[in-house]
Amino acid sequence: MSSSEIEVVSSDAKAQHNSSEVAVFDVFTASAYGDFEKLRKFVEEDGASLCQPDLNGYYALQWAALNNFPDVVQYIIEHGGDVNETDNMQQTALHWAAVRGAISVADVLLQNGARVEAVDVNGYRAVHVAAQYGQTAFLNHIFAKYQADFDAPDNERRSPLHWAAYKGFTDTVRLLLFRDACQGRQDKEGCTPLHWAAIRGNVEACTVLVHAGTKQELMVKDNAGFTPVQLASDKGHRHVAVFLSNAQWAHSNHWVDKLCCGKMADIGYAPILFSIIIILTVLFINTVLAAPNLTKVTAVVGLWGWTTVSLAVGSLIMFYRCSSKDPGYVKRQGDVGSHKDTEDLLLNIDLEGSPIWTANWSQLCPTCKIIRPVRSKHCPTCKRCVEQFDHHCPWISNCVGKRNKRDFFVFICMAALTSFLAAAIAIQRIWTSIPALSTEETWIHHVVVQNPGVVAFLLMDIIVLLAATILTTSQASQIARNITTNELANAIRYGYLRGPDGRFHNPYNHGCQKNCADFLIQGYTDDNEIAWRPFQQVDR
């Protein structure tokens, strides 16, 4: 691709140090290190000006804003500092505050007349700078409180969403999409946010963009004629290329693709599994219990046999419940009134005490436009967010979540037990029906020739037994630990599954006995503990 790398807004800011370890010799260093007493001395006793730049063209107000000293910022403003003064790059103090997400400083600046839409020489506004540095909380704050334009273009027609996608800040991408930022906008090079995410190989950013978008974004070509999947392949990002290629395949218009990835993806394999259960039940009755060439069924065998048939019927009932039951869909905004028709949704939430919002931006679903509970996830197949999302099971054509996981567990337990009993009865019937054989004939050959129906049933049943046993064991282990399949598979991505030392830690595990009791009695476990760190402590 003949595009140049995106040039990030420049900042000659030095890391913040303790003022006792550095030489504070003027208003600029005092502002940069938050030494309020020395700043007052320079201004009130020495008569230093706060309206003049340093040798590099930067102002004291910018240094204080960069390092998040709101008291210093307020003092500088009260003593002549201009909140809209610009440096050589036409950047204001608000641009500098955006670099490190200094929300309290932004409040002071904007309440004292700073222009939220001020642009520098590159056309960057504070929203662009915040997106470039992944300052999601800062972005949300100035969107909600000061009505900043979250879709504003810079000189290259790149929006904050372009920048967040390019830099790989998935939380920022999620927030912007939640705010309905334009996903299909092309910059001067014809690139959409998805193009830039593909160029950098940002898998998570691509995933969020694809799930929240349409097939049009997948097929858009830049000025050089490349689609996002072609760019990802050209740059050697194999995982991104495969993901985008699969997404294109799912949106294909070819009738074969529609059949395989459209209808089948919607219906799933539930009809196939339903047919397998029916076929196995009929085969069991006809070839095992009522087979004419096997010995007569005894009372004990008959009792266990019809118990097995009853379990198979019960499995069908549980199968229907799993497939048709609401797995725990989170209500969407359309169900309770759109957030666009009321006050800002995020602004109305008590960030400190809300049991729903826990200061993690992955709780925002840009597709459903909701703030979802912790442990929930958006299912791209069902196109809904599901509480305590475990996994999407194509064999029941439904998600497994908070409201149907117990039904699912009962179903697979019954399936495993039914398969085991059926296999045991089939083997017993075969074993007791083998006559005295000639020396040239083996018993295996005799069984296959004389009872092919029983053999066919037994092979199919053993496959089902193995699959059901493995799944039951896995689910039982997870229930005992109060963790979901999704959390186990993505533990490295979920901050609430890491302890203070950075190692895996499940805060919802209250012990095997309580976990199992809650699950069996209620059908789900209560998420009483807020596992995310407080809002102010979320690290970038």
Secondary structure, DSSP 4 states (H G I P E B T S, - for coil): --PPPPPPPP--PPPP--GGGS---SHHHHHHTT-HHHHHIIIIIS---SSS--TTS--HHHHHHHTT-HHHHHHHHHTT--TT---TT---HHHHHHHTT-HHHHHHHHHTT--TT---TT---HHHHHHHTT-HHHHHHHHHHH---TT---TTS--HHHHHHHHT-HHHHHHHHHTT--SS---TTS--HHHHHHHHT-HHHHHHHHHHS-HHHHH---TTS--HHHHHHHTT-HHHHHHHHHHHHHT--SHHHIIIIIIHHHHTTHHHHHHHHHHHHHHIIIIIIS-TTSPPPPHHHHHHHHHHHHHHHHHHHHHHHHHHS---BPPPHHHH--GGGSS-TTTTS-TTT-SS--S-GGGEETTTTEEPPTT-EEETTTTEEETT--EEETTTTEEE-TTTHHHHHHHHHHHHHHHHHHHHHHHHHHHHH--PPPTT--HHHHHHHH-HHHHHHHHHHHHHHHHHHHHHHHHHHHHHHT--HHHHHTGGG-GGGB-TTSSB--TT---HHHHHHHHHHHSS----S--SPPGGG---
